[in-house]
Amino acid sequence: MKNPSQSRRNFLGNLLAVAGTGALPFSLNLAAMGTAAAQNAGDYKAIVCVFLNGGNDGFNTLLPTDSASWSEYLRLRTTTEVGSIALPSVGAAGGVLPISPLTAQAGRSFALHPSLAPLKTLFGAGRAAIVANVGTLVQPTTKAQYLAGTARLPPKLFSHNDQQAVWQSLQPENSIASGWGGRMGELMAASNSNATFTCISNAGNALFLSGRKLRQFQISGTSMPPINSLNTAIFGAQLSSTDLGAIISGDHADPFQKEMAATVRSAVSNQAMLAAAIGAGGSVPNPPPYVNPNGTVVANPLAVQLQTVARLIAGRSTLGARRQVFFVSLNGFDTHDFQRVKHADLLAKLAHAMAYFDSTMASLSGTDMRKQVTLFTASDFGRTFSSNGDGTDHGWGSHHFVMGGAVKGGDIYGTVPPSGLGHAWDVGSGSLLPTSSVDQYGATLASWFGLSATQIADVFPNIVNFSNRNLGFMT
């Protein structure tokens, strides 16, 4: 049998997480209030992580289109067994969309998936950038070192759960204590008058937002629902709601009951504050209709999540927030089968949601917030260049998007590996050995967010192994 006191601590910890209660010491919360009061009222920054669950296929997201690259692409991705995952060429009906990066890569040209037209517009306008071949790494690694087993590698490569854990925490799954978004938020929590609303997930319990002491605040959909019957009559008896409130939130002598009541009071208070903040951001427009590649209007869950993020940013003064980290997600990227159809819909949802968020930030309650809010994509891993027939299998490195007014947009950061198989970054079936690490990717965002070099080294445990600690895509 487990130690009863340990079980009680675990239970109380879970209650605190549900309540969205920070576990920071009271003295630190006082310091946060004092620091926030001294901050400039216009000093606000937010980072939004869009996690693409399942492993996005980077090869059909960003495509090299020079003659040699395109020939290899068609050779390896055109299949006859079940269905081809190769996309039409530039200029063909429904073909890939050419882009013109500010920095040329000798002899190469590039395009985006046909579903990414809104992102092509953002890229051309300089508000979105592409970071090439990002993935989990412990140290810079060559193919020879990988094959010889002489380099320290992330644990359990190509496994969904493990690589989601390493991407979000930079730690093995069996030793997870916190995520790098949570660690960043925790270090910046002193900028907020209420540390509770520093890290907010609209996609369930996100490892990315788990701090060492500060807990993430979880919401669902467009709000945090209140506790039922505290403000309404129960079976027609108005006094019953008062009695219920007294029972579940009143003070008690028993330590367990006392802690439980304090947690409930905190949850009630936080819900009211969050509802007020969302109300303050009520002018945020609804996402425009999403039309999938088949021409059908359907719901876009990612756009709805980002609408809630926008409302919370609009209500930042109500929450006393000047530094926030958000987490949203889109499911379905494990495209072993029917990839061409599935991936087109998924990328269209991503582009639709990102374009909506950009336009919303452009005039949020009458203020252009784009320079103060940065959105970036992340995923379990990339996929193989080789097709398995009508899909792809688990890979490693992949390409990602960063969007915002503080992004040095219109460019590709990092080298896009050659198309095909057998090159210096192919570790099997076209699975890419990353050329930029998640630590470098995150550290670049953290530097913009306001973390010092010492704090960045604390948040990103592997950054000391890389000479280039800033990939340069942020102003």
N, C-alpha and C positions, 0 to 999 in steps of 0.2 A: 504493500500500500504506500502511496506517495505521502511525503511529509505534509500533514494537514496545514501547517502554517505556510508552506511553500505553495500549496494549492490555493490557499486564500490569497496570497500575493498575486499569483497568476490571474485569478478571477478578478481581483480588484484592478489589475492592470488592463484587462480586457474591457472592464466597465469604463475606465478612464478613456480608453481609445474610442469607445462608442460615443462617449460624451464629448469627444473632441478636446479633452482637457490636456493642457501641456503639463509635463512633469518637471518643468524648470523650477529651481528653488525660488521661494518667495522674494528673496533679495534680488535675484536676477530679473524677476518681473518688475520690481520697483525700479531697477536700473533701466529696464527697457522703457518704462513710462517716462522717466526723466530724460533719457536720450532722445526719445521720439518727440518730446515737447520742444527740444532744442533744434530739431531738424527743420530745414526749409520745407514749407508745406507743399511745394511743388516737386520735392525730391522723391520720386516714386519709380521703382523698377520691378518688372515681373518677368519671370521665365516660365514658359509653357512647354511641357514635354508632351508630344503626341507620339504615343507608343503604338506601333503597327504590329499587333500580336500575330505570331506565326512565322515570321521571317520573310521580309519583302524581297522580291526578285529585283535586284539592282540592274541586271542586264537588260530587262525590258522597261526600266524606268529611265535611265540615262544610256543612250546608245551611241557609240562611235559610228559615224556614217561615211568616213573616207572609204575609198574603194577597197583597199585591202581588208579593213576591219569589217565592212559590210559583207564582203564575200565569205569571210569566216563565220560571221553571224548567221547568214542564210544557210551555210553548209551544216552547221551544228544545230540549228533550231528549226529547220524545216524537216518535218517528219511526215510519213505516210501511214504509219501503223494505226494511229487513232486520230490524231489531230495535230496540226502544226501550231507551234507557239511563236513562230516568226511573225513579225509585224510588217505591214506594207512599207515600202521605202518612201523617202521624202518626195513629195509631189504626186504620189499615187493616191487614189481615192482612200480616205481614211488613213493616210500615211503618217509616219512619225513626224514630229514638229521640230524643224531646225532651230537651233539657238546659236548665238554668237558670243561666246565668253570674251570678257575683256582681255584676258591673258591667253594667248594662243599656245596650243600644244603642237609642236612641230609636225606638220604633215597630217594633222587629224582634224576632223569635224565632228559635231555632236548634234544629237536631237533628243527630244523627250517623247515619251509615250503619247499617242494621240489623245488619250483621256486627260492629259495634263495641260490643256490649253490655258486655263486660268493661271497656272503656275508659270507657263511660258511668258504670259503678260507681266507677271510680278518680277520674273527674272529680267526681262527686258527693261522694266522700269527701275531696276536697281534696288528692289526691296526684297529680293530672295537670292540666295546663293546655294551652290551645291558643294558639299564636302565629299570628296571621292574616297571610296574604299576604306571606310571606317569599320573598326571591329575591336573585339576584346583582345588585348595584348598585355603581357606582364612587362616585356622589354622589347626593343627593336629586334626583329627576328628575320633571318633569311630562310629561303627554301631549303638550303643545305643544312642549316641548323635544325629546321623542323624535321627533315627526313632522318637526320642522324640522332635526333632526340637530345640534342645538347643545349637547347634553349628552354628556359622556364616558360611554360605555356599555361593559358587559362584552363581550368579543370573542365573535363567532360565537354569538349568541343562538339558541336553539331546536335546537342541535346536541348530541346526547347526549354524545359524548366531551369536547367543549369545555366544556359546562356542568357535567359531573361534575368536570372539572379545576378550573374556577373555583370551584364550590361547596366543594371540598375543600381548595383551596390559596389561593384569592383571587388567583390569577395566571393569565395566559393559558397555554394548553397548551404552546406552544412556548418558554416561558421558565420552566417549572416547576423549582423547586429544593426546595421543601418544602411540607408541608401545615400547616394551622393547628392541627390536633390534635397533630402532631409538634412544632411550635414551642412550643406550650403545655407539653407534656410535658418538652421539653428544658429549659425555664426552671425547671421544678419538680423536675428529676431530682436535685438536691442533697438532696431530702428522702428519697431512697431509698439504702439501703446498696449496692444493685446497680442501676446505671442501666439495665442490659440489659432489665429487665422493666418499664420505665416505660410504653412504648407497645406494646400487644399487639393484633395483628389475628388474628381467626379467620375471615377472608374473603379470604385471599390477600394480595398485595402492595397495600396501601392507600395511595394518595397522601396521604390525610388524615393518616396517621401518620408520614409521612416528615419527619424533622427536618433541620436544617441540618448537624448533625454526628452526632447520635444516631440510630441506625437502629432501626426498628421490629422487634419480635420476632414472627415469624409461626408460628402453629400451625394444624393442620388437624384438624377434628373435635373429638375429646375429648382429644387429647394431641399431643405432639411425638414421633414415633417415633424410637427409638434407632438408631444405626448397626448394621446387622446383623453378627452373628458376632464382636463384640468380647468378649462374655461367654459364648459358647457354642462348642462344638467344631465344627470344620469337617471334614466327612467323617469324623467320629468321632475326630479327633485334637485333644485338648484344647489341646496346646501351640500348635496352629496359630493359635488366637485371640489368644494372647499375642504371637506373631510378627506377626500382622496389625496388632495395636494398636501395636507398636513401629515398624512400617514407616510407618504413616500418621500417627502422632502423635509419634514420636521427634524429637529435635533434629537439625538438619542444618546444614552449613556454607553451602550454597548459599542465597542470600537468598530465592529463590522457594520452595524446599522448606521453609525455616525458617518462612516466613509461612504456608504451607499447613498445616504441622504445628500451628502455634499456633492456627490457625482450627479445625482438627479438635478439638484439645484443648478449646478454648472451647465448641464445639458439644456435645461429650460431657459437659462439666461443666454446661452450661446445661440439657441434656436431663435430667440426673439431678436438678438442682434443681427444674426444672419438674414432673417426675414426682412428686417429694416434695411439692411444693405442691398438686398436684392430689390426691394421696393424702390430704393434710391436709384438703382440702375434699371428701373422699369422701362425707361425710354429706349433701351436697346432694341433695335428692330429684330423681327423674326428672320431666320434664314430664308433666302429666296427658295422657291420650289427646286428640288433636286430631280433632274431628269437623267435616268440611267442610260447607258449606251444603247439600250433597246428602245428608247423613247418613252419609257414609262415613268411617271412621277411617283416616287417612293420617298420614304423617310430617310434622312441622313443623320444617324445618331451622333456622328462626330460633330456636325454643325450645331446640334442641340447642346452638346457638352460645351462647345466653345461659346455659345450664346450665354450660358450660365457663367462661364469664366469672365466674359465681357461685363456681365451685370455686377459681378463681385468687384471687378476692377473699377467700374463706375461708382460703386458704393464703398470705395476704399477709405474714405474719410470716416464713414460710420464705423468701419471695422478698426480704425486707427492703424491702417497698414501703409507702410512705405516700401517694404520689400516682401515680395510674395513669390512662391513657387507653386505652379499648378501641374496637375497630371490628368490627361485624358487619353483615351485609347480607341482603336478601331480593330475589330477582330476579323479573321478570315484569310490571313496572308500565307497560310501553310498550303500552298498551291501545288500539291502533288498531282492533282487531276484537274482537267477542264480549266487550265490556267488562263488561256487566252480570254475566255469569257469572264471568269471570276476577277482576274487582275484588272481588266478594263473597268469594271464596276468599282472595285476598291480604290483604284487610283483616281477615278472620277470623283468619288466621295471625298477623298483627301483634298484634291484641288478645289472642289466646290467649297469645302469647309474652310480651307485656308484663305481663299479669296474673300469669303464672307467675313472672316475674322479681321482681315486686313482692312476692308472697307469700314467695318464697325469701329476699329481702333482709329481710323482716320478722323472720325467725328464722334467721339464718345462723350455724350452730354455736352456737345459743342467744343470739345477739346481734342486736338490731334495727339493721340497717345502712342503713335507708332514707334517713336524713338525711345519710348520708355518700356516697351513690351517686346520681348523676343521669343519667337516660337521655333522649336526645332523638332525634327523627327528622330525616332530611334526604333529599333526592332531587334528581335532575337538574334538574327544573323542574316546573311545574304543567302543566295541559292546557287546551285550548280549552273555552269554555262551549258553543259550537256542537258538535253531533254530526256525524260524517261518515257516519252511517247506523247503525252498531252499535258505534261507538267514538268516540274523540276524538284530536285531533292535538296536536303539541308546543305548549306554552304557555310561561309565564314564572313568575310568582309562584304560591305555593301555601301551604296551611295546614299547620302541623306541631304535633306533640305533644311535651311535656316532662313527665317523670315522676320523682317522688322525694319524699322527706320534706322536702327543703329547697326544694321548688317551692311557690310561692304558687298552689295549685291551685284548681280550681273556677271558673276565669275564662278569658275570651278576651282576649288582649293584642293591641292594635292594632285598627284598624277593618276590619270585613269589608266588602269592596266591594259595591256594589249588584248584584243579580242582573240578567242581561240583557246587552244589547250597547249600545255607543255612549256609555257613561258615561266619567267622567274617568280611569278606570284601565284602560279597554279599548283595547289597542293593535292589535286585529284578531281577529275571531272569538271575542271574549271572553277572549283571552289577557290575563292581569293584569299591569299594570305594578306591581312590588312597592312596598309602602308601608313595609316594614321590610327592611333589608339583611341579608345573611348576616353581614357584619361586626358589626352590632348584635346579632344573635342570638348569635353566638359570643362577643362581648365580654361579654355578660351572664353567660354560663356561665363565662367566664374569670375574671371578678371574684369569683364564688363560689368558684372553684377556688383562688384565692389570689394571682392575678397583680396586680401594681401597675398604676396608670394608665400608667406609662412602659412597662412590659412589654406591656400590652394594645396600646398604640400600635405596638409593634414587631411583634407577632404579626398584627395586623389592619391592613394598610396603608391601607385606605380609611376607617378610623374617624374620622380627623381631619376628614373632610368632613361628618360628621353631628353636629349639636348634641346630640342625645339618644344617648348612648353606652351606655345601660343600659335595656333594655326593661321591667325591673321584675318579671320573673316568678320571680326567685330571692330567697330570704331573705338 
